[in-house]
Amino acid sequence: MKKSPLSSQVTPLSPRRPSRSEAEDAVRTLIAWSGDNPARPGLEKTPARVSDAFGEYFSGYGADPIAELEAGTFDDPSAYDDMVLLKGINFESHCEHHIAPFFGVAHVAYRPKDRVVGLSKIARVVDIFARRLQTQERLSGEIAAALMEGLDAKGVAIMMTARHHCMAARGAQQPHVETVTFRFLGDFEHDSELRARFTAAVRE
């Protein structure tokens, strides 16, 4: 599948993807560095399991969000041009600093121009970008930019609320802190009334 310019510019892929055996060897090294024996019973199959898990966690690198949107958009004979809002899209991602999970909900709105998109495609775009090494700030911006480009929308609004394991289990050790990020493009950036409607609807 050909990737869009947005996909390749936002998250350039590694010049050489290591082999499966190299990935498993890396896990064994980390287990040994942690102080345990990667060959002992209970850990023998851990490198394979971790490699499988990483394949799921980071499957977003093999998907093109723009292609997903283009496959699911269609002309709207009703000429609907008001806000379309999806509230409470669950996501889980991994921070690029510690490869620790962060998870929460995304609220996504767009204002269509000539075409609308199947609602599941919006959730799919959130999932694609979440399944890459991320910061929550960049994740919000990438989702918004992809929707703006892929839908040729009049505007896009994103609000994401998440809890970060790297803050809960290490460092500051604040398990109850939530991080909230926003991204507004197009009409949502320039129209304060529309932006206020979005935030009020999200918090209802």
C-alpha positions as CSV (number, residue, x, y, z in Angstrom):
1,M,0.0,0.0,0.0
2,K,1.4,3.4,-0.9
3,K,1.8,5.7,2.1
4,S,0.7,9.3,1.9
5,P,3.2,12.1,2.2
6,L,1.8,13.0,5.6
7,S,2.4,9.4,7.0
8,S,6.0,9.3,5.9
9,Q,6.9,12.9,7.0
10,V,5.4,12.6,10.4
11,T,6.9,9.3,11.5
12,P,9.9,8.3,9.2
13,L,10.5,4.6,9.4
14,S,13.7,2.9,10.4
15,P,16.2,2.5,7.5
16,R,16.6,-1.2,8.4
17,R,14.1,-3.2,10.3
18,P,15.9,-5.8,12.5
19,S,15.0,-9.5,12.0
20,R,12.8,-11.3,14.4
21,S,15.8,-13.2,15.9
22,E,17.6,-9.9,16.5
23,A,14.5,-8.5,18.3
24,E,14.3,-11.6,20.5
25,D,18.0,-11.3,21.3
26,A,17.5,-7.7,22.3
27,V,14.8,-8.8,24.8
28,R,17.1,-11.4,26.3
29,T,19.8,-8.7,26.7
30,L,17.3,-6.5,28.6
31,I,16.2,-9.4,30.8
32,A,19.9,-10.2,31.7
33,W,20.6,-6.5,32.2
34,S,17.7,-6.3,34.6
35,G,19.3,-9.0,36.7
36,D,17.5,-12.2,35.8
37,N,18.4,-15.2,33.7
38,P,16.6,-15.2,30.3
39,A,17.2,-19.0,30.0
40,R,15.4,-19.9,33.2
41,P,12.0,-21.6,33.2
42,G,9.3,-18.9,32.9
43,L,11.5,-16.6,30.8
44,E,12.5,-18.9,28.0
45,K,9.6,-17.9,25.8
46,T,9.4,-14.3,27.0
47,P,11.5,-12.9,24.1
48,A,9.1,-14.4,21.6
49,R,6.1,-13.2,23.5
50,V,7.5,-9.6,23.8
51,S,8.2,-9.6,20.0
52,D,4.6,-10.6,19.3
53,A,3.3,-8.0,21.7
54,F,5.5,-5.3,20.1
55,G,4.0,-6.3,16.7
56,E,0.6,-5.5,18.1
57,Y,1.5,-2.4,20.1
58,F,3.2,-0.8,17.1
59,S,1.1,-2.0,14.2
60,G,0.4,1.6,13.3
61,Y,3.7,1.8,11.5
62,G,2.4,-0.5,8.8
63,A,-0.9,1.3,8.2
64,D,-1.7,4.5,6.2
65,P,-4.3,6.8,7.9
66,I,-4.9,8.8,4.7
67,A,-5.7,5.7,2.7
68,E,-8.1,4.5,5.5
69,L,-10.0,7.8,5.2
70,E,-10.0,7.9,1.4
71,A,-11.5,4.4,1.4
72,G,-14.3,5.5,3.7
73,T,-15.4,8.9,2.5
74,F,-18.5,9.6,0.3
75,D,-20.5,12.4,-1.1
76,D,-23.2,13.7,1.2
77,P,-26.4,14.7,-0.7
78,S,-27.7,16.4,2.5
79,A,-24.9,18.9,2.3
80,Y,-24.4,18.6,6.0
81,D,-21.7,21.1,7.1
82,D,-22.0,21.4,10.9
83,M,-19.8,19.7,13.5
84,V,-19.6,15.9,13.5
85,L,-18.3,14.8,16.9
86,L,-17.2,11.3,18.2
87,K,-16.9,11.2,21.9
88,G,-15.0,8.7,24.0
89,I,-12.8,6.9,21.5
90,N,-10.6,4.6,23.7
91,F,-6.9,4.4,22.8
92,E,-3.7,3.0,24.2
93,S,-0.3,4.2,23.1
94,H,3.3,4.1,24.3
95,C,5.5,7.0,25.2
96,E,8.7,7.4,23.1
97,H,10.7,8.2,26.2
98,H,10.3,5.0,28.2
99,I,8.2,2.8,25.9
100,A,5.6,2.8,28.8
101,P,1.9,2.7,28.0
102,F,-0.4,5.7,28.2
103,F,-4.1,5.3,27.7
104,G,-7.3,7.3,27.7
105,V,-10.0,8.7,25.5
106,A,-10.0,10.9,22.4
107,H,-12.9,13.2,21.4
108,V,-12.7,14.0,17.7
109,A,-14.8,16.5,15.7
110,Y,-14.7,17.6,12.1
111,R,-16.7,20.0,9.9
112,P,-17.2,18.5,6.5
113,K,-16.9,20.4,3.3
114,D,-18.3,18.3,0.5
115,R,-17.8,14.8,1.8
116,V,-18.4,12.8,5.0
117,V,-16.6,9.7,6.3
118,G,-17.7,6.5,7.9
119,L,-17.5,7.0,11.6
120,S,-15.4,3.9,12.2
121,K,-12.7,5.3,10.0
122,I,-12.1,8.2,12.5
123,A,-11.6,5.7,15.3
124,R,-9.3,3.7,13.0
125,V,-7.1,6.8,12.4
126,V,-6.9,7.4,16.2
127,D,-5.8,3.8,16.6
128,I,-3.2,3.9,13.8
129,F,-1.4,6.9,15.2
130,A,-1.7,5.6,18.8
131,R,0.0,2.3,17.8
132,R,3.3,4.1,17.3
133,L,5.9,5.5,19.7
134,Q,4.4,8.8,20.7
135,T,4.0,11.8,22.9
136,Q,0.4,12.8,23.7
137,E,1.0,16.2,22.2
138,R,2.2,14.9,18.9
139,L,-0.4,12.2,18.8
140,S,-3.2,14.9,19.0
141,G,-1.6,16.9,16.2
142,E,-1.0,13.9,13.9
143,I,-4.6,12.8,14.2
144,A,-5.9,16.3,13.5
145,A,-3.6,16.8,10.5
146,A,-4.5,13.5,9.0
147,L,-8.3,14.2,9.3
148,M,-7.8,17.7,7.8
149,E,-5.9,16.3,4.8
150,G,-7.8,13.0,4.3
151,L,-11.3,14.6,4.5
152,D,-10.5,18.0,3.0
153,A,-12.4,19.2,6.0
154,K,-13.4,22.8,6.9
155,G,-12.0,22.2,10.4
156,V,-10.9,19.6,12.9
157,A,-10.9,19.6,16.7
158,I,-9.2,17.0,19.0
159,M,-9.3,16.7,22.8
160,M,-7.4,13.8,24.4
161,T,-7.3,12.8,28.1
162,A,-4.8,10.2,29.2
163,R,-3.0,8.7,32.1
164,H,0.7,7.9,31.6
165,H,2.3,4.8,33.2
166,C,5.7,6.4,33.1
167,M,4.4,9.1,35.5
168,A,2.4,6.7,37.6
169,A,4.9,3.9,38.2
170,R,8.3,5.8,38.2
171,G,9.6,9.3,38.5
172,A,6.9,11.5,40.1
173,Q,4.7,8.4,40.9
174,Q,1.4,10.2,40.4
175,P,-1.0,7.5,39.3
176,H,-4.1,9.7,39.3
177,V,-2.9,12.6,37.2
178,E,-4.6,13.0,33.8
179,T,-3.0,14.8,30.9
180,V,-5.3,16.8,28.6
181,T,-4.3,18.0,25.1
182,F,-6.1,19.9,22.4
183,R,-5.6,20.5,18.7
184,F,-7.8,22.9,16.6
185,L,-7.4,23.3,12.8
186,G,-9.3,25.3,10.3
187,D,-12.7,26.6,11.4
188,F,-12.2,25.4,14.9
189,E,-9.0,27.4,15.2
190,H,-10.5,30.6,14.0
191,D,-14.1,30.4,15.2
192,S,-14.2,30.8,19.0
193,E,-17.9,30.0,19.2
194,L,-17.5,26.7,17.3
195,R,-14.5,25.8,19.5
196,A,-16.6,26.6,22.6
197,R,-19.4,24.4,21.3
198,F,-17.0,21.5,20.8
199,T,-15.6,21.7,24.4
200,A,-19.0,22.1,25.9
201,A,-20.3,19.0,24.0
202,V,-17.3,17.0,25.0
203,R,-17.9,17.8,28.7
204,E,-21.7,17.2,28.7
